[in-house]
């Protein structure tokens, strides 16, 4: 995952949906950090490393959605304090990357 952040957690004003076979999370904007090649989020449930997942990110401006696939590369924490999950995007099209960049850089206005 890239060390360069695209946006602070406040850039997304809508929820983010993370879905795997056994779990579906709807996350607040404050619990998500978007990077150039991936995403980090806090979760109350653990995810196994190398688990393939799908994400839906919703734009704060026009409510358009970006659907992404990714792989969990790290999940640390415990059931008492929650889990910090890092995942990288896989197979992101140029169009999805452009929409993701626009979404991450948008501000509330």
C-alpha positions in Angstrom: 0.0 0.0 0.0 1.3 3.4 -0.8 2.4 5.6 2.1 1.0 8.7 0.3 -2.6 9.6 1.4 -5.0 10.8 -1.2 -7.4 12.3 1.3 -8.0 12.8 5.0 -10.8 10.8 6.5 -13.1 13.8 6.4 -13.1 14.0 2.6 -15.8 11.3 2.3 -19.1 12.4 3.7 -21.1 9.2 3.0 -20.7 5.7 4.2 -18.4 3.1 2.7 -19.6 -0.5 2.3 -17.1 -3.4 2.6 -18.4 -6.8 1.8 -17.0 -10.3 2.0 -18.8 -13.6 1.9 -19.4 -13.7 5.7 -19.6 -10.0 6.5 -21.0 -6.7 5.2 -19.9 -3.5 6.9 -21.3 0.0 6.4 -18.5 2.3 7.7 -18.7 6.0 8.6 -16.4 8.4 6.7 -14.4 9.0 9.9 -13.3 5.4 10.0 -11.9 5.3 6.5 -8.6 6.5 5.0 -8.1 6.2 1.3 -4.6 5.8 -0.2 -3.6 5.8 -3.8 -3.6 2.0 -4.1 -5.9 1.0 -1.2 -7.9 1.7 1.9 -7.7 1.4 5.6 -10.6 1.2 8.0 -11.6 0.3 11.5 -13.9 -2.7 12.0 -15.6 -4.5 14.8 -15.1 -7.8 13.1 -11.8 -9.3 11.9 -10.9 -10.1 8.3 -8.5 -12.9 7.3 -5.4 -11.7 5.4 -5.5 -12.4 1.7 -9.3 -12.4 1.8 -10.8 -10.9 -1.4 -13.4 -8.3 -0.8 -15.6 -5.8 -2.7 -16.1 -2.1 -1.7 -18.7 0.5 -2.6 -17.6 4.1 -2.0 -20.3 6.8 -2.4 -19.4 10.3 -3.6 -20.3 13.2 -1.2 -21.2 15.4 -4.2 -23.4 13.5 -6.5 -24.0 10.3 -4.7 -22.3 8.3 -7.5 -20.7 5.1 -6.5 -17.4 3.5 -7.2 -17.3 -0.3 -6.9 -13.8 -1.7 -6.2 -12.2 -5.1 -5.5 -9.4 -5.6 -3.1 -7.4 -8.0 -0.9 -6.9 -7.6 2.8 -3.2 -7.4 3.5 -3.3 -6.7 7.3 -5.8 -7.0 10.1 -4.5 -6.1 13.6 -6.3 -5.6 16.9 -8.8 -7.6 19.0 -12.5 -7.9 19.8 -12.2 -5.4 22.7 -10.5 -2.5 20.9 -11.6 -3.3 17.3 -9.6 -4.1 14.2 -7.5 -2.0 11.9 -7.8 -3.4 8.4 -5.6 -2.5 5.4 -6.4 -3.6 1.9 -5.0 -3.0 -1.6 -7.2 -2.5 -4.6 -6.9 -5.0 -7.4 -7.9 -4.6 -11.0 -8.9 -1.0 -10.6 -9.9 0.4 -14.1 -8.7 3.8 -15.2 -12.2 5.1 -15.0 -12.7 3.8 -11.4 -9.4 5.3 -10.4 -10.3 8.7 -11.8 -13.7 8.6 -10.0 -12.0 7.5 -6.8 -9.5 10.4 -7.1 -12.3 12.9 -7.7 -14.2 11.5 -4.8 -11.2 11.6 -2.5 -10.4 15.2 -3.4 -13.9 16.5 -3.2 -14.8 18.9 -0.4 -18.0 19.8 1.2 -19.2 23.1 -0.3 
